[in-house]
Amino acid sequence: MNVWDALRDGYTEPVRDVLWGHIYMTGGLADLIRTGAFTRLNRILQLGPAYGIYPGATHTRASHSIGVYHLARRLLLGLAERGADAWLSGEGVLSFLCAALLHDLGHFPYTHSLKDLPLRTHESLAAGLMVTPPLKELIGAAGGNPYLAAAIVDPRSGLYEGNEAGMAELGFYRRLLSGCLDPDKLDYLNRDARYCGVPYGAQDVDFVFSRLYPHPERGMDIDSKGIPGVESVLFAKYLMYRSVYWHVGVRSSTAMIKKALLGGLRDGILSRDQLYNLDDQGLMGLMAGLAPGYPLFKMAALVRDGRLYSVVGEFPFDERRHGVLADAALRYRYEQALAVELSAGRAMSIPPESIIIDVPEPVSFETGLYVTDEDRDFAESSSVFAGGMVKNFVKALRIVRILADPLFENKIKSRKDAAAILHEGQNWLNII
């Protein structure tokens, strides 16, 4: 099968999507979304507990995955028309579309609540499923190579060993699926904004795609007319993080579930293997069934009921001073020390499970794009985002927050020295 047959023939199976309208698949691709591995994604909310803040945010990983596939096909059609067909193969094209459709197969429930846990990456879990029956056979029946598709999703898998042309094609697809203007980002920004009812994430996908040009090594280039499209994506990502993804309520609920699971692993109440292949309800059911009286697991029930920990202190993240807090195991010791410090000299004892130190993970706003008619990288281009602007985005977003059980919130805030303890660290930040 040649490139154009792979991109155009047999797309007769419609899927109705709120965001993109009718999305068409071949029969072979449609079979993939009927598997148990894919239908699990229907039971995982795309934004996890964000529905507590934005009630409309009940869209799923499944709808997002289908949207990513749709944009991946549109993207590849445009790049092929601009010359990428010279180095693409029909099998590679269909492998890429399978990768786009199945890229989130290994995703954990409750969005990024499990991100800091010592688990396999969701990319490696997805790749493993793609080379295991029944998906392995179904990807082949759809015209793709399951090992190539898996290697596109998980670059560290080492699952695909092709000839020189095949490895070059693999690198091209990887750069398409992960970058500033990738189908994943363009779908989730638009989709998340739509379901949350906020305007920040909306992107002009038609315009963005019209300014992209294929490059065999770099993946995609833009011309200077496309710079506003990139700027829109960067600013939208910043606003969505500030208003939605890292909203204080979302951070609180995510941190509570994360602390519960970290504690369960540390204390041997649950194992890593029990956390794979779960959906949202399955994760909550696992904690409720394993140890109903375990103090940390009670936090998960609080999240489910919308009773979140409150912010009692916050400060900008400083790598030199607060870098140690990014380590989950060390952070638990600091939380213990902070609980002791806040209890000192008072007629109260704050349990360690009642304090959480929430440290946002690093977030990237880099583009990796090349501006053809300016003959330079985007970071050095005529864009307003060249120079230090991106660093300012990251600095504004990374705020360390001290969260506390509402039972102790007023008692903590009533302490005259609470601000010094919480903001300046005092003794608890010097325990190691």
Order of alpha helices (4+ residues) and beta strands (2+ residues): alpha-beta-beta-alpha-alpha-alpha-alpha-alpha-alpha-alpha-alpha-alpha-alpha-beta-beta-alpha-alpha-alpha-alpha-beta-alpha-alpha-beta-beta-beta-alpha-beta-alpha-alpha
